[in-house]
Amino acid sequence: GFFVMILSAVGIGSANIYIGNNQIRSFAINFICGAKWSDCLAIDIIRNTCITVIPTFLGITVSYVIFAPIMDADLEFNYVNLCVVMVFMMILFAVSSLPYIIKLRNTKSNNGST
């Protein structure tokens, strides 16, 4: 289980870094159109939340509803487990988003407008 979690974390983090680096172009267009840095940060937070919450709930639902009865597994589903998974996912996205958010912030600051 732990190996699968680490493998998933590396895959999700790598995908977020890749998407974030491609997102910089969109943020540059937003800046040209007058958006603030905080607006772009809000867009990124919403994007990360959608990418995190929907697949996590689908994965938990599929595991609990479909696979547990087939495999006769005793999966414990409670709100503590759900909260731990969601916090882990949000920390993962925050850490993997940090490099390009800092790069974006520095680029915006170097252009003279913060």
N, CA, C and O of each residue as an XYZ file, in Angstrom:
456
protein
N       0.807     -1.194      0.000
C       0.000      0.000      0.000
C       0.848      1.255      0.000
O       0.552      2.217     -0.709
N       1.929      1.242      0.817
C       2.772      2.423      0.914
C       3.482      2.697     -0.405
O       3.612      3.852     -0.811
N       3.942      1.648     -1.075
C       4.611      1.799     -2.362
C       3.669      2.409     -3.393
O       4.077      3.270     -4.173
N       2.417      1.972     -3.403
C       1.432      2.518     -4.340
C       1.184      3.990     -4.042
O       1.032      4.796     -4.961
N       1.142      4.346     -2.749
C       0.931      5.743     -2.379
C       2.093      6.607     -2.861
O       1.878      7.689     -3.407
N       3.324      6.135     -2.661
C       4.495      6.895     -3.110
C       4.517      7.016     -4.629
O       4.789      8.089     -5.167
N       4.232      5.923     -5.314
C       4.196      5.944     -6.771
C       3.126      6.911     -7.284
O       3.357      7.653     -8.238
N       1.971      6.896     -6.650
C       0.896      7.823     -7.032
C       1.297      9.263     -6.759
O       1.036     10.147     -7.575
N       1.926      9.503     -5.621
C       2.347     10.865     -5.270
C       3.354     11.406     -6.275
O       3.270     12.566     -6.676
N       4.305     10.572     -6.683
C       5.299     11.007     -7.673
C       4.615     11.307     -9.006
O       4.922     12.313     -9.645
N       3.703     10.451     -9.424
C       2.991     10.671    -10.686
C       2.131     11.923    -10.662
O       2.145     12.709    -11.609
N       1.390     12.108     -9.591
C       0.516     13.281     -9.477
C       1.349     14.549     -9.379
O       1.039     15.551    -10.022
N       2.410     14.506     -8.571
C       3.277     15.685     -8.443
C       3.940     16.053     -9.758
O       4.016     17.230    -10.110
N       4.421     15.054    -10.488
C       5.060     15.318    -11.787
C       4.076     15.900    -12.785
O       4.406     16.826    -13.527
N       2.866     15.354    -12.802
C       1.842     15.880    -13.711
C       1.494     17.318    -13.359
O       1.302     18.142    -14.253
N       1.411     17.633    -12.074
C       1.082     18.996    -11.670
C       2.195     19.969    -12.037
O       1.919     21.095    -12.451
N       3.441     19.550    -11.892
C       4.560     20.415    -12.283
C       4.524     20.665    -13.794
O       4.726     21.793    -14.242
N       4.270     19.623    -14.569
C       4.188     19.765    -16.026
C       3.051     20.711    -16.425
O       3.243     21.613    -17.241
N       1.872     20.498    -15.845
C       0.722     21.357    -16.148
C       0.999     22.787    -15.705
O       0.653     23.738    -16.406
N       1.626     22.938    -14.536
C       1.928     24.279    -14.027
C       2.875     25.042    -14.923
O       2.688     26.236    -15.158
N       3.891     24.363    -15.425
C       4.816     25.039    -16.335
C       4.126     25.466    -17.627
O       4.463     26.506    -18.192
N       3.177     24.685    -18.092
C       2.416     25.080    -19.277
C       1.392     26.162    -18.952
O       0.981     26.914    -19.836
N       0.986     26.244    -17.706
C      -0.004     27.236    -17.279
C       0.589     28.642    -17.248
O      -0.149     29.625    -17.308
N       1.894     28.747    -17.157
C       2.546     30.059    -17.072
C       2.201     30.917    -18.280
O       2.036     32.129    -18.145
N       2.090     30.321    -19.441
C       1.728     31.070    -20.650
C       0.327     31.673    -20.510
O       0.095     32.822    -20.885
N      -0.584     30.896    -19.976
C      -1.946     31.411    -19.769
C      -1.951     32.540    -18.747
O      -2.653     33.537    -18.912
N      -1.159     32.373    -17.687
C      -1.079     33.434    -16.686
C      -0.479     34.704    -17.280
O      -0.897     35.806    -16.923
N       0.485     34.570    -18.173
C       1.075     35.744    -18.819
C       0.020     36.499    -19.620
O      -0.009     37.729    -19.618
N      -0.842     35.757    -20.303
C      -1.936     36.396    -21.048
C      -2.882     37.101    -20.084
O      -3.349     38.207    -20.359
N      -3.163     36.453    -18.945
C      -4.023     37.089    -17.941
C      -3.399     38.373    -17.423
O      -4.104     39.364    -17.236
N      -2.081     38.380    -17.184
C      -1.397     39.580    -16.723
C      -1.503     40.699    -17.752
O      -1.735     41.855    -17.400
N      -1.331     40.350    -19.025
C      -1.421     41.353    -20.087
C      -2.817     41.972    -20.109
O      -2.979     43.159    -20.391
N      -3.813     41.155    -19.809
C      -5.197     41.645    -19.804
C      -5.577     42.341    -18.500
O      -6.712     42.794    -18.354
N      -4.647     42.433    -17.551
C      -4.895     43.199    -16.342
C      -5.159     42.388    -15.089
O      -5.537     42.957    -14.065
N      -4.977     41.104    -15.135
C      -5.205     40.294    -13.938
C      -4.092     40.530    -12.922
O      -2.963     40.857    -13.285
N      -4.426     40.360    -11.655
C      -3.447     40.475    -10.586
C      -2.841     39.099    -10.322
O      -3.363     38.071    -10.753
N      -1.717     39.117     -9.597
C      -1.071     37.864     -9.235
C      -2.013     37.016     -8.386
O      -2.051     35.795     -8.534
N      -2.769     37.653     -7.502
C      -3.698     36.915     -6.634
C      -4.813     36.250     -7.449
O      -5.306     35.188     -7.068
N      -5.212     36.865     -8.563
C      -6.215     36.252     -9.434
C      -5.681     34.950    -10.045
O      -6.380     33.938    -10.095
N      -4.442     35.000    -10.501
C      -3.833     33.801    -11.088
C      -3.633     32.721    -10.031
O      -3.786     31.533    -10.317
N      -3.294     33.125     -8.824
C      -3.150     32.167     -7.741
C      -4.492     31.522     -7.417
O      -4.553     30.320     -7.159
N      -5.564     32.302     -7.428
C      -6.903     31.753     -7.187
C      -7.294     30.760     -8.281
O      -7.880     29.716     -7.995
N      -6.969     31.085     -9.527
C      -7.246     30.162    -10.634
C      -6.500     28.848    -10.420
O      -7.056     27.770    -10.631
N      -5.247     28.942    -10.003
C      -4.453     27.742     -9.778
C      -5.004     26.916     -8.616
O      -5.030     25.688     -8.690
N      -5.439     27.571     -7.558
C      -6.015     26.850     -6.418
C      -7.296     26.139     -6.829
O      -7.513     24.990     -6.443
N      -8.136     26.793     -7.596
C      -9.375     26.166     -8.064
C      -9.059     24.980     -8.968
O      -9.685     23.926     -8.854
N      -8.093     25.147     -9.864
C      -7.696     24.053    -10.748
C      -7.189     22.860     -9.952
O      -7.576     21.720    -10.209
N      -6.321     23.131     -8.985
C      -5.783     22.047     -8.166
C      -6.865     21.370     -7.334
O      -6.832     20.155     -7.143
N      -7.810     22.135     -6.845
C      -8.899     21.558     -6.064
C      -9.752     20.640     -6.930
O     -10.127     19.550     -6.497
N     -10.059     21.069     -8.139
C     -10.844     20.217     -9.043
C     -10.081     18.960     -9.428
O     -10.660     17.877     -9.507
N      -8.782     19.103     -9.667
C      -7.970     17.951    -10.042
C      -7.822     16.986     -8.869
O      -7.671     15.781     -9.073
N      -7.865     17.498     -7.660
C      -7.673     16.668     -6.474
C      -8.966     16.038     -5.984
O      -9.010     14.830     -5.749
N     -10.001     16.819     -5.827
C     -11.221     16.358     -5.154
C     -11.990     15.333     -5.988
O     -12.357     14.278     -5.472
N     -12.233     15.618     -7.235
C     -13.060     14.724     -8.057
C     -12.443     13.330     -8.193
O     -13.132     12.346     -7.924
N     -11.164     13.200     -8.601
C     -10.604     11.847     -8.694
C     -10.505     11.126     -7.347
O     -10.661      9.906     -7.286
N     -10.248     11.868     -6.274
C     -10.164     11.227     -4.963
C     -11.506     10.637     -4.561
O     -11.571      9.494     -4.111
N     -12.577     11.406     -4.720
C     -13.900     10.881     -4.384
C     -14.288      9.721     -5.296
O     -14.879      8.742     -4.839
N     -13.961      9.827     -6.579
C     -14.253      8.708     -7.481
C     -13.468      7.458     -7.098
O     -14.013      6.355     -7.108
N     -12.201      7.626     -6.765
C     -11.383      6.487     -6.372
C     -11.875      5.831     -5.102
O     -11.922      4.604     -5.011
N     -12.240      6.634     -4.126
C     -12.760      6.081     -2.874
C     -14.093      5.383     -3.117
O     -14.340      4.304     -2.580
N     -14.947      5.996     -3.923
C     -16.256      5.399     -4.206
C     -16.108      4.078     -4.949
O     -16.752      3.090     -4.599
N     -15.268      4.060     -5.965
C     -15.067      2.823     -6.730
C     -14.474      1.746     -5.834
O     -14.910      0.596     -5.877
N     -13.486      2.107     -5.025
C     -12.865      1.130     -4.133
C     -13.862      0.569     -3.133
O     -13.905     -0.636     -2.890
N     -14.658      1.452     -2.561
C     -15.566      1.038     -1.490
C     -16.806      0.328     -2.019
O     -17.227     -0.685     -1.460
N     -17.389      0.847     -3.083
C     -18.664      0.316     -3.569
C     -18.484     -0.870     -4.511
O     -19.227     -1.847     -4.417
N     -17.515     -0.801     -5.413
C     -17.403     -1.826     -6.452
C     -16.413     -2.930     -6.064
O     -16.764     -4.111     -6.067
N     -15.181     -2.544     -5.730
C     -14.149     -3.552     -5.538
C     -14.203     -4.259     -4.186
O     -13.854     -5.437     -4.102
N     -14.626     -3.580     -3.141
C     -14.662     -4.218     -1.820
C     -15.591     -5.426     -1.788
O     -15.190     -6.465     -1.264
N     -16.822     -5.344     -2.326
C     -17.674     -6.538     -2.314
C     -17.136     -7.660     -3.206
O     -17.272     -8.834     -2.861
N     -16.536     -7.323     -4.332
C     -16.021     -8.345     -5.247
C     -14.857     -9.093     -4.610
O     -14.778    -10.319     -4.685
N     -13.958     -8.347     -3.985
C     -12.767     -8.952     -3.399
C     -13.004     -9.415     -1.965
O     -12.098     -9.958     -1.333
N     -14.202     -9.206     -1.448
C     -14.547     -9.547     -0.070
C     -13.554     -8.904      0.898
O     -13.104     -9.523      1.862
N     -13.230     -7.649      0.612
C     -12.276     -6.903      1.437
C     -13.026     -6.121      2.505
O     -14.163     -5.692      2.304
N     -12.392     -5.953      3.601
C     -12.974     -5.195      4.702
C     -12.341     -3.810      4.720
O     -11.404     -3.561      5.479
N     -12.854     -2.910      3.883
C     -12.330     -1.554      3.810
C     -13.037     -0.691      4.847
O     -14.263     -0.700      4.960
N     -12.248      0.040      5.585
C     -12.823      0.923      6.584
C     -12.981      2.305      5.961
O     -11.996      2.947      5.595
N     -14.209      2.751      5.846
C     -14.498      4.049      5.243
C     -15.080      4.949      6.314
O     -16.185      4.719      6.807
N     -14.329      5.972      6.666
C     -14.842      6.957      7.622
C     -14.287      8.326      7.241
O     -13.449      8.446      6.347
N     -14.763      9.334      7.923
C     -14.385     10.694      7.563
C     -12.933     11.017      7.923
O     -12.320     11.888      7.307
N     -12.391     10.329      8.904
C     -10.984     10.552      9.240
C     -10.098     10.118      8.076
O      -9.185     10.847      7.688
N     -10.361      8.933      7.515
C      -9.583      8.467      6.362
C      -9.724      9.430      5.192
O      -8.741      9.766      4.532
N     -10.938      9.865      4.942
C     -11.184     10.794      3.842
C     -10.426     12.098      4.059
O      -9.808     12.614      3.128
N     -10.467     12.630      5.262
C      -9.771     13.885      5.544
C      -8.257     13.732      5.415
O      -7.584     14.625      4.899
N      -7.722     12.610      5.880
C      -6.275     12.382      5.763
C      -5.862     12.324      4.290
O      -4.853     12.913      3.902
N      -6.630     11.625      3.486
C      -6.318     11.530      2.056
C      -6.406     12.906      1.397
O      -5.534     13.268      0.607
N      -7.440     13.670      1.713
C      -7.599     14.990      1.091
C      -6.479     15.942      1.515
O      -5.963     16.697      0.691
N      -6.101     15.910      2.796
C      -5.010     16.769      3.264
C      -3.707     16.369      2.575
O      -2.938     17.232      2.151
N      -3.457     15.070      2.463
C      -2.255     14.599      1.764
C      -2.241     15.088      0.320
O      -1.206     15.546     -0.165
N      -3.367     14.999     -0.367
C      -3.441     15.434     -1.758
C      -3.218     16.940     -1.883
O      -2.509     17.389     -2.784
N      -3.815     17.716     -0.989
C      -3.646     19.168     -1.063
C      -2.202     19.573     -0.757
O      -1.671     20.493     -1.380
N      -1.566     18.889      0.200
C      -0.153     19.173      0.482
C       0.701     18.823     -0.734
O       1.615     19.564     -1.096
N       0.399     17.706     -1.351
C       1.134     17.290     -2.551
C       1.013     18.340     -3.655
O       2.007     18.693     -4.289
N      -0.196     18.835     -3.884
C      -0.378     19.842     -4.922
C       0.243     21.170     -4.538
O       0.758     21.877     -5.404
N       0.208     21.526     -3.268
C       0.839     22.778     -2.846
C       2.353     22.720     -3.054
O       2.956     23.670     -3.552
N       2.955     21.605     -2.670
C       4.409     21.461     -2.819
C       4.802     21.415     -4.293
O       5.800     22.020     -4.683
N       4.035     20.710     -5.112
C       4.399     20.615     -6.524
C       4.047     21.885     -7.298
O       4.584     22.103     -8.384
N       3.167     22.718     -6.774
C       2.830     23.987     -7.428
C       3.782     25.106     -7.028
O       3.920     26.097     -7.746
N       4.425     24.951     -5.904
C       5.265     26.015     -5.361
C       6.349     26.523     -6.316
O       6.520     27.737     -6.425
N       7.091     25.652     -7.015
C       8.156     26.179     -7.877
C       7.657     27.133     -8.968
O       8.246     28.195     -9.166
N       6.587     26.774     -9.673
C       6.165     27.671    -10.743
C       5.371     28.862    -10.223
O       5.292     29.884    -10.904
N       4.779     28.757     -9.033
C       4.123     29.925     -8.438
C       5.192     30.948     -8.043
O       5.021     32.147     -8.264
N       6.284     30.474     -7.465
C       7.385     31.387     -7.120
C       7.981     31.988     -8.392
O       8.276     33.182     -8.436
N       8.158     31.171     -9.418
C       8.682     31.669    -10.698
C       7.744     32.728    -11.279
O       8.195     33.758    -11.780
N       6.456     32.471    -11.211
C       5.462     33.411    -11.713
C       5.486     34.702    -10.906
O       5.420     35.791    -11.476
N       5.578     34.590     -9.589
C       5.619     35.764     -8.713
C       6.859     36.599     -8.993
O       6.781     37.825     -9.070
N       8.015     35.934     -9.148
C       9.247     36.662     -9.444
C       9.193     37.345    -10.806
O       9.674     38.467    -10.959
N       8.616     36.678    -11.782
C       8.465     37.270    -13.118
C       7.575     38.496    -13.051
O       7.873     39.519    -13.668
N       6.485     38.399    -12.307
C       5.560     39.522    -12.170
C       6.233     40.681    -11.440
O       6.043     41.837    -11.817
N       7.026     40.386    -10.390
C       7.719     41.427     -9.632
C       8.795     42.101    -10.463
O       9.009     43.308    -10.342
N       9.481     41.330    -11.312
C      10.556     41.893    -12.131
C      10.012     42.810    -13.209
O      10.742     43.664    -13.712
N       8.759     42.657    -13.573
C       8.175     43.527    -14.583
C       7.737     44.853    -14.000
O       7.246     45.710    -14.734
N       7.902     45.049    -12.691
C       7.620     46.347    -12.094
C       6.233     46.478    -11.521
O       5.941     47.498    -10.895
N       5.367     45.515    -11.696
C       4.027     45.622    -11.145
C       3.757     44.394    -10.288
O       3.936     43.258    -10.726
N       3.318     44.652     -9.044
C       3.061     43.541     -8.139
C       1.605     43.406     -7.821
O       1.218     42.513     -7.068
